[in-house]
Amino acid sequence: MQVTLHTAICEQFGIRYPLFLAGMAGGPTTPELVAAVSEAGGLGTLGAAYMAPEDIRIAIRRIRALTSAPFGVNLFVNQPTDNNTRTQEVQSKLNAFRAGNSRFGRKRYSFP
């Protein structure tokens, strides 16, 4: 029996192996580590939950300078505490995400 490491998830994410770097927020995940995992055929993931927006931009630029391979950015999405009074704002952000995602040739995902 031959074991293959190339699966449908590899096709979906454009990677060689179904290996994902956990996006560890708070410091352990560096742009260099993210790029190295992506270059090796997995999906590197930047743990950006505790980073300021400008620091996220800088890290993403650094990752892009180190690799042309796909990578992810992990952020926390907290449960709304305002009884959905910001629904339009959230929907606007989701629409922007969808538009950016399709711009890079990725499958469009539906969100609840």
C-alpha positions in Angstrom: 0.0 0.0 0.0 1.4 3.4 -1.0 0.8 6.3 1.2 0.4 9.7 -0.4 0.7 13.0 1.4 -0.9 15.0 -1.4 -4.6 15.3 -0.6 -7.6 17.4 -1.7 -6.7 19.9 1.0 -3.4 20.4 -0.8 -5.3 21.3 -4.0 -7.6 23.7 -2.1 -4.7 25.6 -0.5 -2.1 25.3 -3.3 0.4 23.4 -1.1 2.4 20.2 -1.6 1.8 18.6 1.8 -1.2 18.7 4.2 0.9 20.3 6.9 -0.1 23.5 8.6 2.0 25.7 10.9 -0.2 26.7 13.9 -0.6 30.4 14.0 0.8 30.9 17.6 -0.1 34.4 18.7 2.1 36.2 21.1 5.5 35.8 19.6 6.5 32.3 18.6 5.5 32.6 15.0 7.9 34.7 13.0 7.8 35.7 9.3 10.9 33.6 8.8 9.2 30.5 10.3 6.0 31.1 8.3 8.0 31.5 5.0 10.1 28.4 5.8 7.1 26.2 6.3 5.5 27.5 3.1 8.7 27.1 1.2 8.9 23.5 2.4 5.4 22.7 0.9 3.2 23.2 3.9 1.0 26.2 4.9 2.8 28.7 7.1 0.5 30.7 9.3 1.3 34.0 11.0 -0.2 34.2 14.5 -1.3 37.9 14.4 -4.0 38.0 17.0 -2.0 40.2 19.4 -0.3 42.3 16.8 -1.1 45.9 15.9 -2.4 46.4 12.4 0.9 48.1 11.2 2.9 45.2 12.6 0.7 42.8 10.8 1.4 44.7 7.5 5.1 44.7 8.1 5.1 40.9 8.9 3.1 40.1 5.8 5.4 42.2 3.6 8.4 40.3 5.1 6.8 36.9 4.5 6.0 38.0 0.9 9.7 39.0 0.5 10.8 35.6 1.7 8.3 33.4 -0.3 5.9 33.4 -3.1 4.2 30.3 -1.6 0.7 30.5 0.0 0.5 31.4 3.7 -2.2 32.3 6.2 -2.8 34.9 8.8 -4.5 33.8 12.0 -6.7 36.4 13.9 -9.2 36.1 16.7 -12.8 36.8 15.9 -14.6 37.5 19.2 -18.3 36.8 19.7 -20.3 40.0 19.3 -21.4 41.5 22.6 -23.5 44.3 21.1 -26.6 42.3 20.2 -25.6 42.4 16.5 -25.9 46.2 16.3 -22.8 46.2 14.2 -24.0 43.6 11.7 -23.5 46.0 8.7 -19.9 46.6 9.7 -19.2 42.9 10.1 -20.9 42.1 6.8 -18.8 44.9 5.1 -15.6 43.3 6.4 -16.7 39.8 5.3 -17.5 41.2 1.8 -14.0 42.8 1.7 -12.4 39.5 2.7 -14.3 37.6 0.0 -13.3 40.1 -2.6 -9.7 40.0 -1.6 -9.8 36.2 -1.5 -11.1 35.8 -5.0 -8.6 38.4 -6.3 -5.9 35.8 -5.4 -7.7 33.0 -7.2 -8.9 31.3 -4.1 -12.2 29.6 -3.7 -15.0 31.8 -2.2 -16.2 30.5 1.1 -19.5 31.2 2.6 -19.7 32.5 6.2 -22.7 32.2 8.5 
